[in-house]
Amino acid sequence: MKKYNSKINKIRSFALSLIFIGFVIMYGAIFFKNNQILVLIFMTVGLLCIIGSTAVYGWIGLLSTKAVQVVCPECGKWTKVLGRVDICMYCNEPLTLDPTLEGKEFNQNYNKK
Ligand SMILES: [Zn+2]
């Protein structure tokens, strides 16, 4: 069976990797220190990645307020559900807000209209 992650967790790890990519790109500028234009480009792109990551973090915050809080039936913890189906942030139990989808195998496509 395919492994799924909670959407909020997924976005969060995306934002985190964006920060790392930004730093790696900025670090890469060192290799081009003889070429000021390249250094400037690398620094700008790296900085944009970090700024983008900050924006994604802000977006997560926004999404979190919109997400429905539910108690996971599997682990009993409070988790957030985004869209019609989502995954528990703690135990990866598939959760749904739609009673017609209950018991069906988890599928991200249910979130698409
Ligand atoms: Zn759970």
Residues whose N, C-alpha, C, O or C-beta is under 5 A from the ligand:
A	BS01	ZN	C72 E74 C75 C88 Y90 C91 E93
